[in-house]
């Protein structure tokens, strides 16, 4: 499954993500800048904050309550903000594009 990470300057990096891992785990495994994931995916740090491409908002689903409360503390939160550790890679997400916020670089 291909995931495209775009940094705040618009540089795109393609990653081959495995089914079942999170969008954060695929990023960390491939040394994507801007996704630090300090808490290791426990939904407790918000350093894995990304903006989901409009075309994929339906497929990535809704924020969970815990994710929402973390995002309340994150910088630059937008309508399409998600914590990438809470998005699980599935076939449906092939070609997913996520952008990392400037504050994480
Ligand atoms: Fe910490 Fe996602 S890795 S909230």
Backbone and ligand atoms as CSV (ligand in chain L), in Angstrom:
chain,resi,resn,atom,element,x,y,z
A,1,UNK,N,N,0.859,-1.190,0.000
A,1,UNK,CA,C,0.000,0.000,0.000
A,1,UNK,C,C,0.891,1.234,0.000
A,2,UNK,N,N,0.670,2.108,-0.962
A,2,UNK,CA,C,1.522,3.297,-1.045
A,2,UNK,C,C,0.946,4.448,-0.206
A,3,UNK,N,N,1.798,5.032,0.606
A,3,UNK,CA,C,1.416,6.225,1.354
A,3,UNK,C,C,2.395,7.325,0.975
A,4,UNK,N,N,1.862,8.492,0.749
A,4,UNK,CA,C,2.705,9.625,0.368
A,4,UNK,C,C,2.711,10.642,1.508
A,5,UNK,N,N,3.912,10.925,2.001
A,5,UNK,CA,C,4.061,11.923,3.060
A,5,UNK,C,C,4.595,13.201,2.432
A,6,UNK,N,N,3.929,14.295,2.707
A,6,UNK,CA,C,4.335,15.577,2.149
A,6,UNK,C,C,4.784,16.456,3.311
A,7,UNK,N,N,5.985,17.035,3.195
A,7,UNK,CA,C,6.400,17.902,4.297
A,7,UNK,C,C,5.846,19.317,4.076
A,8,UNK,N,N,6.094,20.197,5.033
A,8,UNK,CA,C,5.449,21.506,4.966
A,8,UNK,C,C,5.960,22.342,3.797
A,9,UNK,N,N,7.075,21.912,3.189
A,9,UNK,CA,C,7.574,22.640,2.022
A,9,UNK,C,C,7.092,22.033,0.710
A,10,UNK,N,N,6.333,20.951,0.826
A,10,UNK,CA,C,5.759,20.350,-0.371
A,10,UNK,C,C,6.557,19.197,-0.949
A,11,UNK,N,N,7.627,18.787,-0.261
A,11,UNK,CA,C,8.405,17.649,-0.737
A,11,UNK,C,C,7.660,16.352,-0.432
A,12,UNK,N,N,7.496,15.519,-1.457
A,12,UNK,CA,C,6.748,14.267,-1.273
A,12,UNK,C,C,7.692,13.087,-1.105
A,13,UNK,N,N,7.331,12.197,-0.204
A,13,UNK,CA,C,8.103,10.964,-0.030
A,13,UNK,C,C,7.129,9.787,-0.030
A,14,UNK,N,N,7.370,8.832,-0.928
A,14,UNK,CA,C,6.519,7.643,-1.023
A,14,UNK,C,C,7.038,6.550,-0.110
A,15,UNK,N,N,6.109,5.870,0.514
A,15,UNK,CA,C,6.488,4.774,1.402
A,15,UNK,C,C,5.626,3.569,1.076
A,16,UNK,N,N,6.232,2.384,1.170
A,16,UNK,CA,C,5.489,1.154,0.997
A,16,UNK,C,C,5.034,0.705,2.386
A,17,UNK,N,N,3.793,0.930,2.714
A,17,UNK,CA,C,3.305,0.614,4.062
A,17,UNK,C,C,2.691,-0.783,4.093
A,18,UNK,N,N,2.808,-1.435,5.246
A,18,UNK,CA,C,2.239,-2.774,5.406
A,18,UNK,C,C,0.822,-2.683,5.957
A,19,UNK,N,N,-0.028,-3.606,5.520
A,19,UNK,CA,C,-1.386,-3.653,6.043
A,19,UNK,C,C,-1.341,-3.848,7.550
A,20,UNK,N,N,-2.174,-3.126,8.258
A,20,UNK,CA,C,-2.281,-3.318,9.697
A,20,UNK,C,C,-1.359,-2.445,10.519
A,21,UNK,N,N,-0.288,-1.923,9.925
A,21,UNK,CA,C,0.521,-0.996,10.724
A,21,UNK,C,C,-0.165,0.373,10.660
A,22,UNK,N,N,0.288,1.293,11.496
A,22,UNK,CA,C,-0.352,2.606,11.457
A,22,UNK,C,C,0.408,3.503,10.487
A,23,UNK,N,N,-0.244,4.574,10.091
A,23,UNK,CA,C,0.387,5.539,9.191
A,23,UNK,C,C,1.614,6.142,9.877
A,24,UNK,N,N,1.567,6.244,11.195
A,24,UNK,CA,C,2.743,6.707,11.959
A,24,UNK,C,C,3.866,5.670,11.894
A,25,UNK,N,N,3.560,4.389,12.117
A,25,UNK,CA,C,4.602,3.348,12.125
A,25,UNK,C,C,5.313,3.260,10.773
A,26,UNK,N,N,4.551,3.361,9.706
A,26,UNK,CA,C,5.149,3.313,8.372
A,26,UNK,C,C,6.094,4.497,8.188
A,27,UNK,N,N,5.733,5.642,8.720
A,27,UNK,CA,C,6.565,6.838,8.605
A,27,UNK,C,C,7.860,6.679,9.394
A,28,UNK,N,N,7.751,6.210,10.612
A,28,UNK,CA,C,8.924,6.061,11.474
A,28,UNK,C,C,9.889,5.029,10.872
A,29,UNK,N,N,9.344,3.933,10.385
A,29,UNK,CA,C,10.148,2.873,9.765
A,29,UNK,C,C,10.940,3.411,8.573
A,30,UNK,N,N,10.404,4.416,7.927
A,30,UNK,CA,C,11.051,4.966,6.736
A,30,UNK,C,C,11.696,6.337,6.973
A,31,UNK,N,N,11.878,6.664,8.245
A,31,UNK,CA,C,12.541,7.924,8.616
A,31,UNK,C,C,11.936,9.163,7.959
A,32,UNK,N,N,10.629,9.229,7.969
A,32,UNK,CA,C,9.952,10.404,7.422
A,32,UNK,C,C,10.108,11.564,8.410
A,33,UNK,N,N,10.639,12.691,7.945
A,33,UNK,CA,C,10.777,13.827,8.864
A,33,UNK,C,C,9.407,14.409,9.228
A,34,UNK,N,N,9.316,14.920,10.437
A,34,UNK,CA,C,8.074,15.587,10.833
A,34,UNK,C,C,7.119,14.698,11.601
A,35,UNK,N,N,7.436,13.407,11.678
A,35,UNK,CA,C,6.604,12.501,12.482
A,35,UNK,C,C,7.513,11.872,13.533
A,36,UNK,N,N,7.520,12.466,14.718
A,36,UNK,CA,C,8.432,12.007,15.769
A,36,UNK,C,C,7.850,10.869,16.586
A,37,UNK,N,N,6.537,10.913,16.790
A,37,UNK,CA,C,5.858,9.848,17.525
A,37,UNK,C,C,6.503,9.565,18.872
A,38,UNK,N,N,6.693,10.603,19.645
A,38,UNK,CA,C,7.349,10.486,20.953
A,38,UNK,C,C,6.731,9.435,21.871
A,39,UNK,N,N,5.435,9.270,21.791
A,39,UNK,CA,C,4.790,8.336,22.732
A,39,UNK,C,C,4.709,6.924,22.170
A,40,UNK,N,N,5.185,6.721,20.941
A,40,UNK,CA,C,5.198,5.378,20.368
A,40,UNK,C,C,3.833,4.861,19.948
A,41,UNK,N,N,2.913,5.752,19.743
A,41,UNK,CA,C,1.614,5.321,19.209
A,41,UNK,C,C,0.525,5.167,20.244
A,42,UNK,N,N,0.754,5.700,21.434
A,42,UNK,CA,C,-0.227,5.546,22.505
A,42,UNK,C,C,-1.267,6.666,22.522
A,43,UNK,N,N,-1.250,7.472,21.482
A,43,UNK,CA,C,-2.214,8.569,21.391
A,43,UNK,C,C,-2.018,9.554,22.537
A,44,UNK,N,N,-0.766,9.817,22.892
A,44,UNK,CA,C,-0.500,10.652,24.056
A,44,UNK,C,C,0.508,11.761,23.823
A,45,UNK,N,N,0.873,12.044,22.565
A,45,UNK,CA,C,1.888,13.076,22.381
A,45,UNK,C,C,1.551,14.089,21.280
A,46,UNK,N,N,0.779,13.674,20.311
A,46,UNK,CA,C,0.386,14.528,19.175
A,46,UNK,C,C,1.560,14.946,18.285
A,47,UNK,N,N,2.752,14.314,18.434
A,47,UNK,CA,C,3.848,14.635,17.523
A,47,UNK,C,C,3.735,13.822,16.228
A,48,UNK,N,N,2.664,13.105,16.078
A,48,UNK,CA,C,2.415,12.370,14.834
A,48,UNK,C,C,1.258,13.011,14.069
A,49,UNK,N,N,0.925,14.229,14.444
A,49,UNK,CA,C,-0.155,14.997,13.814
A,49,UNK,C,C,0.092,15.146,12.309
A,50,UNK,N,N,-0.936,14.851,11.508
A,50,UNK,CA,C,-0.851,15.057,10.055
A,50,UNK,C,C,-2.170,15.640,9.544
A,51,UNK,N,N,-2.084,16.232,8.362
A,51,UNK,CA,C,-3.282,16.658,7.651
A,51,UNK,C,C,-3.569,15.629,6.569
A,52,UNK,N,N,-4.788,15.113,6.581
A,52,UNK,CA,C,-5.183,14.077,5.621
A,52,UNK,C,C,-5.719,14.744,4.346
A,53,UNK,N,N,-5.257,14.243,3.198
A,53,UNK,CA,C,-5.740,14.746,1.918
A,53,UNK,C,C,-7.267,14.605,1.838
A,54,UNK,N,N,-7.915,15.665,1.382
A,54,UNK,CA,C,-9.389,15.720,1.294
A,54,UNK,C,C,-9.998,14.436,0.713
A,55,UNK,N,N,-9.360,13.937,-0.342
A,55,UNK,CA,C,-9.907,12.791,-1.066
A,55,UNK,C,C,-9.980,11.535,-0.192
A,56,UNK,N,N,-9.245,11.539,0.917
A,56,UNK,CA,C,-9.189,10.337,1.753
A,56,UNK,C,C,-9.875,10.494,3.104
A,57,UNK,N,N,-10.490,11.643,3.318
A,57,UNK,CA,C,-11.084,11.893,4.636
A,57,UNK,C,C,-12.137,10.845,5.005
A,58,UNK,N,N,-12.951,10.443,4.041
A,58,UNK,CA,C,-13.983,9.429,4.306
A,58,UNK,C,C,-13.354,8.106,4.705
A,59,UNK,N,N,-12.273,7.762,4.007
A,59,UNK,CA,C,-11.655,6.449,4.210
A,59,UNK,C,C,-10.878,6.357,5.516
A,60,UNK,N,N,-10.329,7.472,5.965
A,60,UNK,CA,C,-9.574,7.398,7.213
A,60,UNK,C,C,-10.498,7.455,8.429
A,61,UNK,N,N,-11.747,7.834,8.206
A,61,UNK,CA,C,-12.747,7.776,9.282
A,61,UNK,C,C,-12.683,8.946,10.241
A,62,UNK,N,N,-13.367,8.775,11.356
A,62,UNK,CA,C,-13.513,9.832,12.362
A,62,UNK,C,C,-12.411,9.751,13.414
A,63,UNK,N,N,-12.159,10.880,14.060
A,63,UNK,CA,C,-11.242,10.863,15.206
A,63,UNK,C,C,-11.900,10.151,16.384
A,64,UNK,N,N,-11.097,9.411,17.132
A,64,UNK,CA,C,-11.601,8.812,18.373
A,64,UNK,C,C,-11.572,9.878,19.469
A,65,UNK,N,N,-12.289,9.630,20.545
A,65,UNK,CA,C,-12.398,10.618,21.616
A,65,UNK,C,C,-11.034,10.990,22.205
A,66,UNK,N,N,-10.188,9.978,22.406
A,66,UNK,CA,C,-8.879,10.231,23.000
A,66,UNK,C,C,-8.001,11.034,22.036
A,67,UNK,N,N,-8.114,10.686,20.785
A,67,UNK,CA,C,-7.381,11.396,19.738
A,67,UNK,C,C,-7.826,12.861,19.690
A,68,UNK,N,N,-9.119,13.061,19.780
A,68,UNK,CA,C,-9.663,14.410,19.779
A,68,UNK,C,C,-9.091,15.228,20.936
A,69,UNK,N,N,-9.022,14.619,22.112
A,69,UNK,CA,C,-8.552,15.407,23.250
A,69,UNK,C,C,-7.064,15.721,23.129
A,70,UNK,N,N,-6.275,14.832,22.482
A,70,UNK,CA,C,-4.866,15.159,22.219
A,70,UNK,C,C,-4.769,16.302,21.216
A,71,UNK,N,N,-5.601,16.251,20.194
A,71,UNK,CA,C,-5.544,17.282,19.154
A,71,UNK,C,C,-5.928,18.654,19.707
A,72,UNK,N,N,-6.695,18.658,20.787
A,72,UNK,CA,C,-7.047,19.933,21.424
A,72,UNK,C,C,-5.789,20.685,21.867
A,73,UNK,N,N,-4.708,19.930,22.101
A,73,UNK,CA,C,-3.463,20.559,22.572
A,73,UNK,C,C,-2.450,20.780,21.440
A,74,UNK,N,N,-2.727,20.242,20.278
A,74,UNK,CA,C,-1.760,20.324,19.185
A,74,UNK,C,C,-1.825,21.692,18.513
A,75,UNK,N,N,-0.718,22.039,17.856
A,75,UNK,CA,C,-0.644,23.324,17.141
A,75,UNK,C,C,-1.193,23.184,15.728
A,76,UNK,N,N,-1.834,24.214,15.254
A,76,UNK,CA,C,-2.233,24.279,13.842
A,76,UNK,C,C,-3.266,23.249,13.428
A,77,UNK,N,N,-4.162,22.901,14.341
A,77,UNK,CA,C,-5.154,21.875,14.033
A,77,UNK,C,C,-6.172,22.403,13.014
A,78,UNK,N,N,-6.455,21.577,12.029
A,78,UNK,CA,C,-7.427,21.909,10.989
A,78,UNK,C,C,-8.499,20.838,10.953
A,79,UNK,N,N,-9.506,21.118,10.148
A,79,UNK,CA,C,-10.609,20.184,9.912
A,79,UNK,C,C,-10.114,18.763,9.585
A,80,UNK,N,N,-9.025,18.682,8.796
A,80,UNK,CA,C,-8.526,17.386,8.325
A,80,UNK,C,C,-7.338,16.870,9.149
A,81,UNK,N,N,-7.193,17.386,10.372
A,81,UNK,CA,C,-6.104,16.920,11.235
A,81,UNK,C,C,-6.418,15.548,11.813
A,82,UNK,N,N,-5.400,14.699,11.828
A,82,UNK,CA,C,-5.523,13.396,12.504
A,82,UNK,C,C,-4.193,13.076,13.169
A,83,UNK,N,N,-4.248,12.149,14.124
A,83,UNK,CA,C,-3.012,11.603,14.667
A,83,UNK,C,C,-2.706,10.355,13.834
A,84,UNK,N,N,-1.526,10.350,13.203
A,84,UNK,CA,C,-1.257,9.270,12.250
A,84,UNK,C,C,-1.114,7.912,12.924
A,85,UNK,N,N,-0.864,7.893,14.241
A,85,UNK,CA,C,-0.788,6.590,14.927
A,85,UNK,C,C,-2.169,5.971,15.088
A,86,UNK,N,N,-3.202,6.752,14.842
A,86,UNK,CA,C,-4.566,6.242,14.993
A,86,UNK,C,C,-5.213,5.910,13.653
A,87,UNK,N,N,-4.412,5.962,12.582
A,87,UNK,CA,C,-4.925,5.580,11.262
A,87,UNK,C,C,-4.243,4.272,10.877
A,88,UNK,N,N,-5.042,3.234,10.711
A,88,UNK,CA,C,-4.493,1.926,10.398
A,88,UNK,C,C,-4.466,1.737,8.877
A,89,UNK,N,N,-3.335,1.246,8.368
A,89,UNK,CA,C,-3.166,1.080,6.924
A,89,UNK,C,C,-4.050,-0.059,6.420
A,90,UNK,N,N,-4.841,0.229,5.401
A,90,UNK,CA,C,-5.678,-0.801,4.775
A,90,UNK,C,C,-5.593,-0.621,3.259
A,91,UNK,N,N,-6.094,-1.612,2.521
A,91,UNK,CA,C,-6.075,-1.536,1.054
A,91,UNK,C,C,-6.716,-0.252,0.553
A,92,UNK,N,N,-7.784,0.103,1.225
A,92,UNK,CA,C,-8.540,1.310,0.865
A,92,UNK,C,C,-7.693,2.571,0.850
A,93,UNK,N,N,-6.647,2.564,1.659
A,93,UNK,CA,C,-5.844,3.774,1.808
A,93,UNK,C,C,-4.692,3.855,0.810
A,94,UNK,N,N,-4.670,2.952,-0.167
A,94,UNK,CA,C,-3.590,2.985,-1.157
A,94,UNK,C,C,-3.565,4.346,-1.844
A,95,UNK,N,N,-2.402,4.988,-1.827
A,95,UNK,CA,C,-2.272,6.309,-2.447
A,95,UNK,C,C,-2.562,7.461,-1.501
A,96,UNK,N,N,-2.811,7.134,-0.250
A,96,UNK,CA,C,-3.111,8.168,0.759
A,96,UNK,C,C,-2.006,9.216,0.830
A,97,UNK,N,N,-2.428,10.466,0.886
A,97,UNK,CA,C,-1.468,11.554,1.002
A,97,UNK,C,C,-1.716,12.263,2.328
A,98,UNK,N,N,-0.666,12.382,3.132
A,98,UNK,CA,C,-0.782,13.139,4.384
A,98,UNK,C,C,0.337,14.183,4.435
A,99,UNK,N,N,0.018,15.322,4.998
A,99,UNK,CA,C,0.984,16.411,5.090
A,99,UNK,C,C,1.333,16.651,6.549
A,100,UNK,N,N,2.629,16.849,6.822
A,100,UNK,CA,C,3.037,17.108,8.202
A,100,UNK,C,C,3.044,18.618,8.466
A,101,UNK,N,N,2.568,19.027,9.637
A,101,UNK,CA,C,2.494,20.450,9.960
A,101,UNK,C,C,3.883,21.076,10.127
A,102,UNK,N,N,3.972,22.336,9.821
A,102,UNK,CA,C,5.237,23.049,9.911
A,102,UNK,C,C,5.813,23.008,11.319
A,103,UNK,N,N,4.954,23.048,12.323
A,103,UNK,CA,C,5.425,23.073,13.709
A,103,UNK,C,C,6.177,21.801,14.095
A,104,UNK,N,N,6.057,20.723,13.306
A,104,UNK,CA,C,6.748,19.476,13.637
A,104,UNK,C,C,8.103,19.335,12.916
A,105,UNK,N,N,8.523,20.371,12.249
A,105,UNK,CA,C,9.806,20.277,11.544
A,105,UNK,C,C,10.885,21.079,12.247
L,1,LIG,FE1,FE,1.985,9.877,20.055
L,1,LIG,FE2,FE,0.527,9.395,17.870
L,1,LIG,S1,S,2.518,8.721,18.316
L,1,LIG,S2,S,-0.010,10.519,19.627
